[in-house]
Amino acid sequence: IDWVLSTLPSGATTGELSAHKRGTEEYIYVLQGTLEADVGAATHRLEAGDAIFFQATAPHRFYNPGKG
């Protein structure tokens, strides 16, 4: 397990859809604000306290639509 604390500024995105090597999984937990997670063909809107888990071989990116 590799724990990473990331901050995505208001209006920022992680860029183009990307995928990781086979066997990689991601677990995202939102500490505050709002996060939109595009995973495969689906978009998930996460608020503070929400989490998402997925196989990172699926194309994915993240976007902060909020003001903070």
TIRO-2110 file (N, C-alpha, C; in Angstrom, 1 decimal):
// TIRO-2110
0.9, -1.2, 0.0, N, 1, A
0.0, 0.0, 0.0, CA, 1, A
0.9, 1.2, 0.0, C, 1, A
0.6, 2.2, -0.9, N, 2, A
1.3, 3.4, -0.9, CA, 2, A
0.3, 4.5, -0.7, C, 2, A
0.4, 5.2, 0.5, N, 3, A
-0.5, 6.3, 0.8, CA, 3, A
0.0, 7.6, 0.3, C, 3, A
-0.8, 8.4, -0.4, N, 4, A
-0.5, 9.7, -1.0, CA, 4, A
-1.5, 10.7, -0.7, C, 4, A
-1.1, 11.9, -0.2, N, 5, A
-2.1, 13.0, 0.1, CA, 5, A
-1.9, 13.9, -1.1, C, 5, A
-3.0, 14.1, -1.9, N, 6, A
-2.9, 15.0, -3.0, CA, 6, A
-3.9, 16.1, -2.9, C, 6, A
-3.6, 17.3, -3.4, N, 7, A
-4.5, 18.5, -3.4, CA, 7, A
-4.7, 18.9, -4.8, C, 7, A
-5.9, 19.0, -5.3, N, 8, A
-6.3, 19.3, -6.6, CA, 8, A
-6.9, 20.7, -6.5, C, 8, A
-6.3, 21.8, -7.0, N, 9, A
-6.9, 23.1, -6.9, CA, 9, A
-8.2, 23.2, -7.6, C, 9, A
-9.0, 24.2, -7.2, N, 10, A
-10.3, 24.5, -7.8, CA, 10, A
-10.1, 24.6, -9.3, C, 10, A
-11.0, 23.9, -10.0, N, 11, A
-11.0, 23.9, -11.5, CA, 11, A
-9.9, 23.1, -12.2, C, 11, A
-9.0, 22.5, -11.4, N, 12, A
-7.9, 21.7, -11.9, CA, 12, A
-8.3, 20.3, -12.3, C, 12, A
-7.6, 19.7, -13.2, N, 13, A
-7.8, 18.3, -13.5, CA, 13, A
-6.4, 17.6, -13.5, C, 13, A
-6.5, 16.3, -13.5, N, 14, A
-5.2, 15.5, -13.5, CA, 14, A
-4.8, 15.3, -15.0, C, 14, A
-5.6, 15.8, -15.9, N, 15, A
-5.2, 15.7, -17.4, CA, 15, A
-6.0, 14.7, -18.1, C, 15, A
-5.4, 14.2, -19.2, N, 16, A
-6.0, 13.2, -20.0, CA, 16, A
-6.3, 11.9, -19.3, C, 16, A
-7.2, 11.1, -19.8, N, 17, A
-7.5, 9.8, -19.2, CA, 17, A
-6.2, 9.0, -19.3, C, 17, A
-5.9, 8.3, -18.2, N, 18, A
-4.7, 7.4, -18.2, CA, 18, A
-5.0, 6.1, -17.4, C, 18, A
-4.2, 5.1, -17.7, N, 19, A
-4.3, 3.8, -17.0, CA, 19, A
-3.0, 3.4, -16.5, C, 19, A
-3.0, 2.6, -15.5, N, 20, A
-1.7, 2.1, -14.9, CA, 20, A
-1.6, 0.6, -15.3, C, 20, A
-0.4, 0.1, -14.9, N, 21, A
-0.1, -1.3, -15.3, CA, 21, A
-1.0, -2.3, -14.6, C, 21, A
-1.1, -3.5, -15.1, N, 22, A
-1.9, -4.5, -14.5, CA, 22, A
-1.6, -4.8, -13.1, C, 22, A
-2.6, -5.0, -12.3, N, 23, A
-2.5, -5.4, -10.9, CA, 23, A
-2.5, -4.2, -9.9, C, 23, A
-2.6, -3.0, -10.5, N, 24, A
-2.6, -1.8, -9.7, CA, 24, A
-4.1, -1.4, -9.4, C, 24, A
-4.3, -1.0, -8.1, N, 25, A
-5.7, -0.6, -7.7, CA, 25, A
-5.6, 0.8, -7.1, C, 25, A
-6.6, 1.5, -7.1, N, 26, A
-6.7, 2.9, -6.5, CA, 26, A
-7.8, 3.0, -5.6, C, 26, A
-7.6, 3.6, -4.4, N, 27, A
-8.6, 3.9, -3.5, CA, 27, A
-8.5, 5.4, -3.2, C, 27, A
-9.6, 6.1, -3.5, N, 28, A
-9.6, 7.5, -3.3, CA, 28, A
-10.6, 7.9, -2.2, C, 28, A
-10.1, 8.7, -1.3, N, 29, A
-11.0, 9.2, -0.2, CA, 29, A
-10.9, 10.7, -0.2, C, 29, A
-12.1, 11.4, -0.3, N, 30, A
-12.1, 12.8, -0.3, CA, 30, A
-12.2, 13.4, 1.1, C, 30, A
-11.2, 14.1, 1.5, N, 31, A
-11.1, 14.8, 2.8, CA, 31, A
-12.0, 16.0, 2.9, C, 31, A
-12.0, 16.8, 1.8, N, 32, A
-12.9, 18.0, 1.8, CA, 32, A
-13.1, 18.4, 0.4, C, 32, A
-14.2, 19.1, 0.2, N, 33, A
-14.5, 19.6, -1.2, CA, 33, A
-15.3, 18.6, -2.0, C, 33, A
-15.1, 18.7, -3.3, N, 34, A
-15.8, 17.9, -4.3, CA, 34, A
-14.8, 17.4, -5.3, C, 34, A
-15.0, 16.1, -5.7, N, 35, A
-14.1, 15.6, -6.7, CA, 35, A
-14.9, 14.8, -7.7, C, 35, A
-14.7, 15.0, -9.0, N, 36, A
-15.3, 14.2, -10.1, CA, 36, A
-14.3, 13.2, -10.6, C, 36, A
-14.6, 12.0, -10.5, N, 37, A
-13.7, 10.9, -11.0, CA, 37, A
-14.3, 10.2, -12.2, C, 37, A
-13.6, 10.4, -13.3, N, 38, A
-13.9, 9.7, -14.5, CA, 38, A
-13.2, 8.4, -14.5, C, 38, A
-13.9, 7.2, -14.5, N, 39, A
-13.3, 5.9, -14.4, CA, 39, A
-14.0, 5.1, -15.5, C, 39, A
-13.3, 4.7, -16.5, N, 40, A
-13.9, 4.1, -17.7, CA, 40, A
-14.9, 5.0, -18.3, C, 40, A
-16.1, 4.6, -18.6, N, 41, A
-17.1, 5.4, -19.2, CA, 41, A
-18.0, 6.1, -18.2, C, 41, A
-17.7, 6.0, -16.9, N, 42, A
-18.6, 6.5, -15.9, CA, 42, A
-17.9, 7.7, -15.2, C, 42, A
-18.7, 8.7, -14.8, N, 43, A
-18.3, 9.8, -14.0, CA, 43, A
-18.9, 9.7, -12.6, C, 43, A
-18.1, 9.8, -11.6, N, 44, A
-18.6, 9.7, -10.2, CA, 44, A
-18.3, 11.0, -9.5, C, 44, A
-19.3, 11.6, -8.9, N, 45, A
-19.2, 12.8, -8.1, CA, 45, A
-19.0, 12.5, -6.6, C, 45, A
-17.9, 12.8, -6.1, N, 46, A
-17.6, 12.5, -4.7, CA, 46, A
-17.6, 13.8, -3.8, C, 46, A
-18.1, 13.7, -2.6, N, 47, A
-18.1, 14.8, -1.7, CA, 47, A
-17.2, 14.4, -0.5, C, 47, A
-16.9, 15.3, 0.4, N, 48, A
-16.1, 15.0, 1.6, CA, 48, A
-16.7, 13.8, 2.3, C, 48, A
-15.8, 12.9, 2.6, N, 49, A
-16.2, 11.6, 3.3, CA, 49, A
-16.6, 10.5, 2.3, C, 49, A
-16.7, 10.8, 1.0, N, 50, A
-16.9, 9.7, 0.1, CA, 50, A
-15.6, 9.1, -0.4, C, 50, A
-15.8, 7.8, -0.9, N, 51, A
-14.6, 7.1, -1.4, CA, 51, A
-15.0, 6.3, -2.6, C, 51, A
-13.9, 6.0, -3.4, N, 52, A
-14.1, 5.1, -4.6, CA, 52, A
-12.9, 4.2, -4.7, C, 52, A
-13.2, 3.0, -5.1, N, 53, A
-12.1, 2.0, -5.3, CA, 53, A
-12.3, 1.4, -6.7, C, 53, A
-11.2, 1.3, -7.4, N, 54, A
-11.2, 0.7, -8.8, CA, 54, A
-9.9, 0.2, -9.3, C, 54, A
-10.0, -0.7, -10.3, N, 55, A
-8.8, -1.2, -10.9, CA, 55, A
-8.2, -0.1, -11.8, C, 55, A
-6.9, 0.2, -11.5, N, 56, A
-6.3, 1.4, -12.2, CA, 56, A
-5.9, 1.1, -13.6, C, 56, A
-6.2, -0.1, -14.1, N, 57, A
-6.0, -0.4, -15.5, CA, 57, A
-7.1, 0.2, -16.3, C, 57, A
-8.2, 0.6, -15.7, N, 58, A
-9.3, 1.4, -16.3, CA, 58, A
-8.8, 2.8, -16.6, C, 58, A
-9.1, 3.4, -17.7, N, 59, A
-8.7, 4.8, -17.9, CA, 59, A
-9.4, 5.7, -16.9, C, 59, A
-8.6, 6.6, -16.3, N, 60, A
-9.2, 7.4, -15.3, CA, 60, A
-8.5, 8.8, -15.2, C, 60, A
-9.3, 9.8, -14.6, N, 61, A
-8.8, 11.1, -14.4, CA, 61, A
-9.7, 11.7, -13.3, C, 61, A
-9.2, 12.8, -12.7, N, 62, A
-9.9, 13.5, -11.7, CA, 62, A
-10.0, 15.0, -11.9, C, 62, A
-11.1, 15.6, -11.5, N, 63, A
-11.4, 17.0, -11.7, CA, 63, A
-12.0, 17.6, -10.4, C, 63, A
-11.6, 18.8, -10.1, N, 64, A
-12.1, 19.5, -8.9, CA, 64, A
-13.1, 20.6, -9.5, C, 64, A
-14.4, 20.3, -9.4, N, 65, A
-15.4, 21.3, -9.9, CA, 65, A
-15.7, 22.4, -8.9, C, 65, A
-15.2, 22.3, -7.7, N, 66, A
-15.6, 23.1, -6.6, CA, 66, A
-14.8, 24.4, -6.5, C, 66, A
-15.1, 25.2, -5.5, N, 67, A
-14.4, 26.5, -5.3, CA, 67, A
-13.2, 26.4, -4.3, C, 67, A
-13.0, 25.2, -3.8, N, 68, A
-11.9, 25.0, -2.8, CA, 68, A
-11.2, 23.7, -3.0, C, 68, A
END
